[in-house]
């Protein structure tokens, strides 16, 4: 994000954003929320499969789903 042209995020702010996103990801996707996240993720994958089957197949083949 910081490497995008025109981005005015300073290094210290970028680190703070990254730390927040890492914490938020763990808080939403593990522990008591793991099952809910797994169901949500499955739904997102099904949406991709229906909307852009070619891209879905590319990601599936690359084992990136």
mmCIF file of the N, C-alpha and C atoms, coordinates in Angstrom:
data_MODEL
# 
_entry.id   MODEL 
# 
loop_
_atom_site.group_PDB 
_atom_site.id 
_atom_site.type_symbol 
_atom_site.label_atom_id 
_atom_site.label_alt_id 
_atom_site.label_comp_id 
_atom_site.label_asym_id 
_atom_site.label_entity_id 
_atom_site.label_seq_id 
_atom_site.pdbx_PDB_ins_code 
_atom_site.Cartn_x 
_atom_site.Cartn_y 
_atom_site.Cartn_z 
_atom_site.occupancy 
_atom_site.B_iso_or_equiv 
_atom_site.pdbx_formal_charge 
_atom_site.auth_seq_id 
_atom_site.auth_comp_id 
_atom_site.auth_asym_id 
_atom_site.auth_atom_id 
_atom_site.pdbx_PDB_model_num 
ATOM 1   N N  . UNK A 1 1  ? 0.830   -1.183  0.000   1.00 0.00 ? 1  UNK A N  1 
ATOM 2   C CA . UNK A 1 1  ? 0.000   0.000   0.000   1.00 0.00 ? 1  UNK A CA 1 
ATOM 3   C C  . UNK A 1 1  ? 0.874   1.246   0.000   1.00 0.00 ? 1  UNK A C  1 
ATOM 4   N N  . UNK A 1 2  ? 1.931   1.213   0.785   1.00 0.00 ? 2  UNK A N  1 
ATOM 5   C CA . UNK A 1 2  ? 2.801   2.387   0.881   1.00 0.00 ? 2  UNK A CA 1 
ATOM 6   C C  . UNK A 1 2  ? 3.590   2.614   -0.411  1.00 0.00 ? 2  UNK A C  1 
ATOM 7   N N  . UNK A 1 3  ? 3.746   1.586   -1.222  1.00 0.00 ? 3  UNK A N  1 
ATOM 8   C CA . UNK A 1 3  ? 4.525   1.707   -2.449  1.00 0.00 ? 3  UNK A CA 1 
ATOM 9   C C  . UNK A 1 3  ? 3.707   2.200   -3.628  1.00 0.00 ? 3  UNK A C  1 
ATOM 10  N N  . UNK A 1 4  ? 2.429   2.398   -3.440  1.00 0.00 ? 4  UNK A N  1 
ATOM 11  C CA . UNK A 1 4  ? 1.580   2.900   -4.515  1.00 0.00 ? 4  UNK A CA 1 
ATOM 12  C C  . UNK A 1 4  ? 1.885   4.371   -4.757  1.00 0.00 ? 4  UNK A C  1 
ATOM 13  N N  . UNK A 1 5  ? 1.950   4.777   -6.024  1.00 0.00 ? 5  UNK A N  1 
ATOM 14  C CA . UNK A 1 5  ? 2.195   6.185   -6.333  1.00 0.00 ? 5  UNK A CA 1 
ATOM 15  C C  . UNK A 1 5  ? 1.136   7.083   -5.690  1.00 0.00 ? 5  UNK A C  1 
ATOM 16  N N  . UNK A 1 6  ? 1.577   8.160   -5.117  1.00 0.00 ? 6  UNK A N  1 
ATOM 17  C CA . UNK A 1 6  ? 0.666   9.127   -4.510  1.00 0.00 ? 6  UNK A CA 1 
ATOM 18  C C  . UNK A 1 6  ? 0.266   8.812   -3.080  1.00 0.00 ? 6  UNK A C  1 
ATOM 19  N N  . UNK A 1 7  ? 0.727   7.682   -2.554  1.00 0.00 ? 7  UNK A N  1 
ATOM 20  C CA . UNK A 1 7  ? 0.385   7.321   -1.178  1.00 0.00 ? 7  UNK A CA 1 
ATOM 21  C C  . UNK A 1 7  ? 1.227   8.156   -0.217  1.00 0.00 ? 7  UNK A C  1 
ATOM 22  N N  . UNK A 1 8  ? 0.583   8.792   0.712   1.00 0.00 ? 8  UNK A N  1 
ATOM 23  C CA . UNK A 1 8  ? 1.277   9.661   1.655   1.00 0.00 ? 8  UNK A CA 1 
ATOM 24  C C  . UNK A 1 8  ? 1.397   9.050   3.047   1.00 0.00 ? 8  UNK A C  1 
ATOM 25  N N  . UNK A 1 9  ? 1.384   7.748   3.116   1.00 0.00 ? 9  UNK A N  1 
ATOM 26  C CA . UNK A 1 9  ? 1.498   7.074   4.417   1.00 0.00 ? 9  UNK A CA 1 
ATOM 27  C C  . UNK A 1 9  ? 2.973   6.971   4.780   1.00 0.00 ? 9  UNK A C  1 
ATOM 28  N N  . UNK A 1 10 ? 3.290   7.463   5.967   1.00 0.00 ? 10 UNK A N  1 
ATOM 29  C CA . UNK A 1 10 ? 4.671   7.384   6.437   1.00 0.00 ? 10 UNK A CA 1 
ATOM 30  C C  . UNK A 1 10 ? 4.949   5.990   6.978   1.00 0.00 ? 10 UNK A C  1 
ATOM 31  N N  . UNK A 1 11 ? 6.236   5.657   7.067   1.00 0.00 ? 11 UNK A N  1 
ATOM 32  C CA . UNK A 1 11 ? 6.642   4.321   7.488   1.00 0.00 ? 11 UNK A CA 1 
ATOM 33  C C  . UNK A 1 11 ? 6.054   3.933   8.848   1.00 0.00 ? 11 UNK A C  1 
ATOM 34  N N  . UNK A 1 12 ? 6.097   4.847   9.824   1.00 0.00 ? 12 UNK A N  1 
ATOM 35  C CA . UNK A 1 12 ? 5.571   4.518   11.153  1.00 0.00 ? 12 UNK A CA 1 
ATOM 36  C C  . UNK A 1 12 ? 4.065   4.289   11.112  1.00 0.00 ? 12 UNK A C  1 
ATOM 37  N N  . UNK A 1 13 ? 3.358   5.058   10.296  1.00 0.00 ? 13 UNK A N  1 
ATOM 38  C CA . UNK A 1 13 ? 1.912   4.863   10.160  1.00 0.00 ? 13 UNK A CA 1 
ATOM 39  C C  . UNK A 1 13 ? 1.609   3.552   9.441   1.00 0.00 ? 13 UNK A C  1 
ATOM 40  N N  . UNK A 1 14 ? 2.417   3.245   8.435   1.00 0.00 ? 14 UNK A N  1 
ATOM 41  C CA . UNK A 1 14 ? 2.252   1.983   7.724   1.00 0.00 ? 14 UNK A CA 1 
ATOM 42  C C  . UNK A 1 14 ? 2.422   0.797   8.642   1.00 0.00 ? 14 UNK A C  1 
ATOM 43  N N  . UNK A 1 15 ? 3.393   0.882   9.540   1.00 0.00 ? 15 UNK A N  1 
ATOM 44  C CA . UNK A 1 15 ? 3.618   -0.200  10.499  1.00 0.00 ? 15 UNK A CA 1 
ATOM 45  C C  . UNK A 1 15 ? 2.422   -0.341  11.437  1.00 0.00 ? 15 UNK A C  1 
ATOM 46  N N  . UNK A 1 16 ? 1.887   0.787   11.902  1.00 0.00 ? 16 UNK A N  1 
ATOM 47  C CA . UNK A 1 16 ? 0.721   0.755   12.794  1.00 0.00 ? 16 UNK A CA 1 
ATOM 48  C C  . UNK A 1 16 ? -0.484  0.136   12.080  1.00 0.00 ? 16 UNK A C  1 
ATOM 49  N N  . UNK A 1 17 ? -0.673  0.474   10.814  1.00 0.00 ? 17 UNK A N  1 
ATOM 50  C CA . UNK A 1 17 ? -1.781  -0.093  10.042  1.00 0.00 ? 17 UNK A CA 1 
ATOM 51  C C  . UNK A 1 17 ? -1.595  -1.595  9.900   1.00 0.00 ? 17 UNK A C  1 
ATOM 52  N N  . UNK A 1 18 ? -0.380  -2.019  9.554   1.00 0.00 ? 18 UNK A N  1 
ATOM 53  C CA . UNK A 1 18 ? -0.092  -3.437  9.397   1.00 0.00 ? 18 UNK A CA 1 
ATOM 54  C C  . UNK A 1 18 ? -0.339  -4.190  10.705  1.00 0.00 ? 18 UNK A C  1 
ATOM 55  N N  . UNK A 1 19 ? 0.117   -3.630  11.821  1.00 0.00 ? 19 UNK A N  1 
ATOM 56  C CA . UNK A 1 19 ? -0.085  -4.287  13.124  1.00 0.00 ? 19 UNK A CA 1 
ATOM 57  C C  . UNK A 1 19 ? -1.566  -4.429  13.437  1.00 0.00 ? 19 UNK A C  1 
ATOM 58  N N  . UNK A 1 20 ? -2.343  -3.389  13.151  1.00 0.00 ? 20 UNK A N  1 
ATOM 59  C CA . UNK A 1 20 ? -3.780  -3.467  13.386  1.00 0.00 ? 20 UNK A CA 1 
ATOM 60  C C  . UNK A 1 20 ? -4.416  -4.546  12.515  1.00 0.00 ? 20 UNK A C  1 
ATOM 61  N N  . UNK A 1 21 ? -4.076  -4.570  11.234  1.00 0.00 ? 21 UNK A N  1 
ATOM 62  C CA . UNK A 1 21 ? -4.667  -5.553  10.328  1.00 0.00 ? 21 UNK A CA 1 
ATOM 63  C C  . UNK A 1 21 ? -4.297  -6.974  10.734  1.00 0.00 ? 21 UNK A C  1 
ATOM 64  N N  . UNK A 1 22 ? -3.065  -7.180  11.164  1.00 0.00 ? 22 UNK A N  1 
ATOM 65  C CA . UNK A 1 22 ? -2.642  -8.505  11.615  1.00 0.00 ? 22 UNK A CA 1 
ATOM 66  C C  . UNK A 1 22 ? -3.435  -8.921  12.861  1.00 0.00 ? 22 UNK A C  1 
ATOM 67  N N  . UNK A 1 23 ? -3.573  -8.013  13.825  1.00 0.00 ? 23 UNK A N  1 
ATOM 68  C CA . UNK A 1 23 ? -4.338  -8.300  15.043  1.00 0.00 ? 23 UNK A CA 1 
ATOM 69  C C  . UNK A 1 23 ? -5.800  -8.567  14.709  1.00 0.00 ? 23 UNK A C  1 
ATOM 70  N N  . UNK A 1 24 ? -6.385  -7.721  13.872  1.00 0.00 ? 24 UNK A N  1 
ATOM 71  C CA . UNK A 1 24 ? -7.794  -7.853  13.514  1.00 0.00 ? 24 UNK A CA 1 
ATOM 72  C C  . UNK A 1 24 ? -8.056  -9.185  12.814  1.00 0.00 ? 24 UNK A C  1 
ATOM 73  N N  . UNK A 1 25 ? -7.154  -9.568  11.933  1.00 0.00 ? 25 UNK A N  1 
ATOM 74  C CA . UNK A 1 25 ? -7.299  -10.821 11.211  1.00 0.00 ? 25 UNK A CA 1 
ATOM 75  C C  . UNK A 1 25 ? -7.323  -12.006 12.175  1.00 0.00 ? 25 UNK A C  1 
ATOM 76  N N  . UNK A 1 26 ? -6.406  -12.024 13.115  1.00 0.00 ? 26 UNK A N  1 
ATOM 77  C CA . UNK A 1 26 ? -6.367  -13.108 14.099  1.00 0.00 ? 26 UNK A CA 1 
ATOM 78  C C  . UNK A 1 26 ? -7.634  -13.098 14.950  1.00 0.00 ? 26 UNK A C  1 
ATOM 79  N N  . UNK A 1 27 ? -8.067  -11.913 15.377  1.00 0.00 ? 27 UNK A N  1 
ATOM 80  C CA . UNK A 1 27 ? -9.248  -11.809 16.241  1.00 0.00 ? 27 UNK A CA 1 
ATOM 81  C C  . UNK A 1 27 ? -10.515 -12.284 15.527  1.00 0.00 ? 27 UNK A C  1 
ATOM 82  N N  . UNK A 1 28 ? -10.610 -12.035 14.224  1.00 0.00 ? 28 UNK A N  1 
ATOM 83  C CA . UNK A 1 28 ? -11.813 -12.417 13.486  1.00 0.00 ? 28 UNK A CA 1 
ATOM 84  C C  . UNK A 1 28 ? -11.802 -13.851 12.985  1.00 0.00 ? 28 UNK A C  1 
ATOM 85  N N  . UNK A 1 29 ? -10.610 -14.430 12.789  1.00 0.00 ? 29 UNK A N  1 
ATOM 86  C CA . UNK A 1 29 ? -10.524 -15.708 12.092  1.00 0.00 ? 29 UNK A CA 1 
ATOM 87  C C  . UNK A 1 29 ? -10.134 -16.894 12.958  1.00 0.00 ? 29 UNK A C  1 
ATOM 88  N N  . UNK A 1 30 ? -9.864  -16.679 14.226  1.00 0.00 ? 30 UNK A N  1 
ATOM 89  C CA . UNK A 1 30 ? -9.432  -17.784 15.085  1.00 0.00 ? 30 UNK A CA 1 
ATOM 90  C C  . UNK A 1 30 ? -10.267 -17.818 16.359  1.00 0.00 ? 30 UNK A C  1 
ATOM 91  N N  . UNK A 1 31 ? -9.978  -18.791 17.188  1.00 0.00 ? 31 UNK A N  1 
ATOM 92  C CA . UNK A 1 31 ? -10.671 -18.891 18.472  1.00 0.00 ? 31 UNK A CA 1 
ATOM 93  C C  . UNK A 1 31 ? -12.154 -19.100 18.305  1.00 0.00 ? 31 UNK A C  1 
ATOM 94  N N  . UNK A 1 32 ? -12.952 -18.384 19.094  1.00 0.00 ? 32 UNK A N  1 
ATOM 95  C CA . UNK A 1 32 ? -14.397 -18.592 19.052  1.00 0.00 ? 32 UNK A CA 1 
ATOM 96  C C  . UNK A 1 32 ? -15.030 -18.164 17.722  1.00 0.00 ? 32 UNK A C  1 
ATOM 97  N N  . UNK A 1 33 ? -14.312 -17.391 16.932  1.00 0.00 ? 33 UNK A N  1 
ATOM 98  C CA . UNK A 1 33 ? -14.859 -16.925 15.657  1.00 0.00 ? 33 UNK A CA 1 
ATOM 99  C C  . UNK A 1 33 ? -14.454 -17.792 14.473  1.00 0.00 ? 33 UNK A C  1 
ATOM 100 N N  . UNK A 1 34 ? -13.682 -18.843 14.706  1.00 0.00 ? 34 UNK A N  1 
ATOM 101 C CA . UNK A 1 34 ? -13.131 -19.645 13.613  1.00 0.00 ? 34 UNK A CA 1 
ATOM 102 C C  . UNK A 1 34 ? -14.217 -20.268 12.733  1.00 0.00 ? 34 UNK A C  1 
ATOM 103 N N  . UNK A 1 35 ? -15.226 -20.846 13.324  1.00 0.00 ? 35 UNK A N  1 
ATOM 104 C CA . UNK A 1 35 ? -16.284 -21.500 12.539  1.00 0.00 ? 35 UNK A CA 1 
ATOM 105 C C  . UNK A 1 35 ? -17.058 -20.487 11.704  1.00 0.00 ? 35 UNK A C  1 
ATOM 106 N N  . UNK A 1 36 ? -17.348 -19.344 12.305  1.00 0.00 ? 36 UNK A N  1 
ATOM 107 C CA . UNK A 1 36 ? -18.067 -18.296 11.575  1.00 0.00 ? 36 UNK A CA 1 
ATOM 108 C C  . UNK A 1 36 ? -17.236 -17.802 10.393  1.00 0.00 ? 36 UNK A C  1 
ATOM 109 N N  . UNK A 1 37 ? -15.923 -17.611 10.614  1.00 0.00 ? 37 UNK A N  1 
ATOM 110 C CA . UNK A 1 37 ? -15.053 -17.156 9.533   1.00 0.00 ? 37 UNK A CA 1 
ATOM 111 C C  . UNK A 1 37 ? -14.976 -18.218 8.427   1.00 0.00 ? 37 UNK A C  1 
ATOM 112 N N  . UNK A 1 38 ? -14.857 -19.484 8.797   1.00 0.00 ? 38 UNK A N  1 
ATOM 113 C CA . UNK A 1 38 ? -14.773 -20.564 7.805   1.00 0.00 ? 38 UNK A CA 1 
ATOM 114 C C  . UNK A 1 38 ? -16.020 -20.587 6.924   1.00 0.00 ? 38 UNK A C  1 
ATOM 115 N N  . UNK A 1 39 ? -17.181 -20.408 7.527   1.00 0.00 ? 39 UNK A N  1 
ATOM 116 C CA . UNK A 1 39 ? -18.430 -20.382 6.764   1.00 0.00 ? 39 UNK A CA 1 
ATOM 117 C C  . UNK A 1 39 ? -18.471 -19.170 5.838   1.00 0.00 ? 39 UNK A C  1 
ATOM 118 N N  . UNK A 1 40 ? -18.042 -18.033 6.334   1.00 0.00 ? 40 UNK A N  1 
ATOM 119 C CA . UNK A 1 40 ? -18.020 -16.812 5.528   1.00 0.00 ? 40 UNK A CA 1 
ATOM 120 C C  . UNK A 1 40 ? -17.069 -16.974 4.348   1.00 0.00 ? 40 UNK A C  1 
ATOM 121 N N  . UNK A 1 41 ? -15.882 -17.525 4.614   1.00 0.00 ? 41 UNK A N  1 
ATOM 122 C CA . UNK A 1 41 ? -14.877 -17.737 3.572   1.00 0.00 ? 41 UNK A CA 1 
ATOM 123 C C  . UNK A 1 41 ? -15.406 -18.686 2.503   1.00 0.00 ? 41 UNK A C  1 
ATOM 124 N N  . UNK A 1 42 ? -16.073 -19.760 2.931   1.00 0.00 ? 42 UNK A N  1 
ATOM 125 C CA . UNK A 1 42 ? -16.651 -20.708 1.984   1.00 0.00 ? 42 UNK A CA 1 
ATOM 126 C C  . UNK A 1 42 ? -17.664 -20.006 1.081   1.00 0.00 ? 42 UNK A C  1 
ATOM 127 N N  . UNK A 1 43 ? -18.464 -19.124 1.675   1.00 0.00 ? 43 UNK A N  1 
ATOM 128 C CA . UNK A 1 43 ? -19.432 -18.360 0.889   1.00 0.00 ? 43 UNK A CA 1 
ATOM 129 C C  . UNK A 1 43 ? -18.754 -17.439 -0.124  1.00 0.00 ? 43 UNK A C  1 
ATOM 130 N N  . UNK A 1 44 ? -17.654 -16.816 0.289   1.00 0.00 ? 44 UNK A N  1 
ATOM 131 C CA . UNK A 1 44 ? -16.918 -15.947 -0.629  1.00 0.00 ? 44 UNK A CA 1 
ATOM 132 C C  . UNK A 1 44 ? -16.348 -16.743 -1.800  1.00 0.00 ? 44 UNK A C  1 
ATOM 133 N N  . UNK A 1 45 ? -15.836 -17.923 -1.503  1.00 0.00 ? 45 UNK A N  1 
ATOM 134 C CA . UNK A 1 45 ? -15.287 -18.770 -2.562  1.00 0.00 ? 45 UNK A CA 1 
ATOM 135 C C  . UNK A 1 45 ? -16.394 -19.202 -3.524  1.00 0.00 ? 45 UNK A C  1 
ATOM 136 N N  . UNK A 1 46 ? -17.549 -19.535 -3.007  1.00 0.00 ? 46 UNK A N  1 
ATOM 137 C CA . UNK A 1 46 ? -18.677 -19.911 -3.860  1.00 0.00 ? 46 UNK A CA 1 
ATOM 138 C C  . UNK A 1 46 ? -19.125 -18.732 -4.728  1.00 0.00 ? 46 UNK A C  1 
ATOM 139 N N  . UNK A 1 47 ? -19.094 -17.533 -4.181  1.00 0.00 ? 47 UNK A N  1 
ATOM 140 C CA . UNK A 1 47 ? -19.437 -16.343 -4.971  1.00 0.00 ? 47 UNK A CA 1 
ATOM 141 C C  . UNK A 1 47 ? -18.452 -16.151 -6.114  1.00 0.00 ? 47 UNK A C  1 
ATOM 142 N N  . UNK A 1 48 ? -17.168 -16.313 -5.824  1.00 0.00 ? 48 UNK A N  1 
ATOM 143 C CA . UNK A 1 48 ? -16.147 -16.192 -6.861  1.00 0.00 ? 48 UNK A CA 1 
ATOM 144 C C  . UNK A 1 48 ? -16.361 -17.251 -7.927  1.00 0.00 ? 48 UNK A C  1 
ATOM 145 N N  . UNK A 1 49 ? -16.640 -18.471 -7.517  1.00 0.00 ? 49 UNK A N  1 
ATOM 146 C CA . UNK A 1 49 ? -16.848 -19.571 -8.458  1.00 0.00 ? 49 UNK A CA 1 
ATOM 147 C C  . UNK A 1 49 ? -18.010 -19.259 -9.404  1.00 0.00 ? 49 UNK A C  1 
ATOM 148 N N  . UNK A 1 50 ? -19.072 -18.688 -8.879  1.00 0.00 ? 50 UNK A N  1 
ATOM 149 C CA . UNK A 1 50 ? -20.245 -18.359 -9.690  1.00 0.00 ? 50 UNK A CA 1 
ATOM 150 C C  . UNK A 1 50 ? -20.008 -17.128 -10.575 1.00 0.00 ? 50 UNK A C  1 
ATOM 151 N N  . UNK A 1 51 ? -19.293 -16.166 -10.042 1.00 0.00 ? 51 UNK A N  1 
ATOM 152 C CA . UNK A 1 51 ? -19.120 -14.893 -10.741 1.00 0.00 ? 51 UNK A CA 1 
ATOM 153 C C  . UNK A 1 51 ? -17.991 -14.920 -11.772 1.00 0.00 ? 51 UNK A C  1 
ATOM 154 N N  . UNK A 1 52 ? -16.888 -15.597 -11.443 1.00 0.00 ? 52 UNK A N  1 
ATOM 155 C CA . UNK A 1 52 ? -15.710 -15.616 -12.316 1.00 0.00 ? 52 UNK A CA 1 
ATOM 156 C C  . UNK A 1 52 ? -15.073 -16.999 -12.247 1.00 0.00 ? 52 UNK A C  1 
ATOM 157 N N  . UNK A 1 53 ? -15.722 -17.942 -12.916 1.00 0.00 ? 53 UNK A N  1 
ATOM 158 C CA . UNK A 1 53 ? -15.291 -19.333 -12.829 1.00 0.00 ? 53 UNK A CA 1 
ATOM 159 C C  . UNK A 1 53 ? -13.852 -19.523 -13.313 1.00 0.00 ? 53 UNK A C  1 
ATOM 160 N N  . UNK A 1 54 ? -13.465 -18.796 -14.334 1.00 0.00 ? 54 UNK A N  1 
ATOM 161 C CA . UNK A 1 54 ? -12.100 -18.916 -14.854 1.00 0.00 ? 54 UNK A CA 1 
ATOM 162 C C  . UNK A 1 54 ? -11.072 -18.558 -13.776 1.00 0.00 ? 54 UNK A C  1 
ATOM 163 N N  . UNK A 1 55 ? -11.298 -17.444 -13.096 1.00 0.00 ? 55 UNK A N  1 
ATOM 164 C CA . UNK A 1 55 ? -10.366 -17.021 -12.043 1.00 0.00 ? 55 UNK A CA 1 
ATOM 165 C C  . UNK A 1 55 ? -10.386 -18.011 -10.878 1.00 0.00 ? 55 UNK A C  1 
ATOM 166 N N  . UNK A 1 56 ? -11.562 -18.504 -10.552 1.00 0.00 ? 56 UNK A N  1 
ATOM 167 C CA . UNK A 1 56 ? -11.684 -19.514 -9.506  1.00 0.00 ? 56 UNK A CA 1 
ATOM 168 C C  . UNK A 1 56 ? -10.812 -20.723 -9.830  1.00 0.00 ? 56 UNK A C  1 
ATOM 169 N N  . UNK A 1 57 ? -10.894 -21.208 -11.063 1.00 0.00 ? 57 UNK A N  1 
ATOM 170 C CA . UNK A 1 57 ? -10.112 -22.367 -11.480 1.00 0.00 ? 57 UNK A CA 1 
ATOM 171 C C  . UNK A 1 57 ? -8.610  -22.071 -11.426 1.00 0.00 ? 57 UNK A C  1 
ATOM 172 N N  . UNK A 1 58 ? -8.216  -20.860 -11.820 1.00 0.00 ? 58 UNK A N  1 
ATOM 173 C CA . UNK A 1 58 ? -6.800  -20.476 -11.753 1.00 0.00 ? 58 UNK A CA 1 
ATOM 174 C C  . UNK A 1 58 ? -6.286  -20.531 -10.312 1.00 0.00 ? 58 UNK A C  1 
ATOM 175 N N  . UNK A 1 59 ? -7.064  -19.965 -9.391  1.00 0.00 ? 59 UNK A N  1 
ATOM 176 C CA . UNK A 1 59 ? -6.679  -19.954 -7.989  1.00 0.00 ? 59 UNK A CA 1 
ATOM 177 C C  . UNK A 1 59 ? -6.692  -21.355 -7.388  1.00 0.00 ? 59 UNK A C  1 
ATOM 178 N N  . UNK A 1 60 ? -7.665  -22.140 -7.793  1.00 0.00 ? 60 UNK A N  1 
ATOM 179 C CA . UNK A 1 60 ? -7.767  -23.512 -7.295  1.00 0.00 ? 60 UNK A CA 1 
ATOM 180 C C  . UNK A 1 60 ? -6.551  -24.318 -7.766  1.00 0.00 ? 60 UNK A C  1 
ATOM 181 N N  . UNK A 1 61 ? -6.194  -24.173 -9.029  1.00 0.00 ? 61 UNK A N  1 
ATOM 182 C CA . UNK A 1 61 ? -5.048  -24.901 -9.579  1.00 0.00 ? 61 UNK A CA 1 
ATOM 183 C C  . UNK A 1 61 ? -3.745  -24.490 -8.887  1.00 0.00 ? 61 UNK A C  1 
ATOM 184 N N  . UNK A 1 62 ? -3.644  -23.199 -8.553  1.00 0.00 ? 62 UNK A N  1 
ATOM 185 C CA . UNK A 1 62 ? -2.446  -22.694 -7.877  1.00 0.00 ? 62 UNK A CA 1 
ATOM 186 C C  . UNK A 1 62 ? -2.476  -22.973 -6.368  1.00 0.00 ? 62 UNK A C  1 
ATOM 187 N N  . UNK A 1 63 ? -3.538  -23.633 -5.914  1.00 0.00 ? 63 UNK A N  1 
ATOM 188 C CA . UNK A 1 63 ? -3.744  -23.927 -4.488  1.00 0.00 ? 63 UNK A CA 1 
ATOM 189 C C  . UNK A 1 63 ? -3.676  -22.640 -3.670  1.00 0.00 ? 63 UNK A C  1 
ATOM 190 N N  . UNK A 1 64 ? -4.378  -21.628 -4.187  1.00 0.00 ? 64 UNK A N  1 
ATOM 191 C CA . UNK A 1 64 ? -4.364  -20.308 -3.560  1.00 0.00 ? 64 UNK A CA 1 
ATOM 192 C C  . UNK A 1 64 ? -5.752  -19.889 -3.082  1.00 0.00 ? 64 UNK A C  1 
ATOM 193 N N  . UNK A 1 65 ? -6.590  -20.860 -2.788  1.00 0.00 ? 65 UNK A N  1 
ATOM 194 C CA . UNK A 1 65 ? -7.938  -20.552 -2.273  1.00 0.00 ? 65 UNK A CA 1 
ATOM 195 C C  . UNK A 1 65 ? -8.005  -20.851 -0.807  1.00 0.00 ? 65 UNK A C  1 
# 
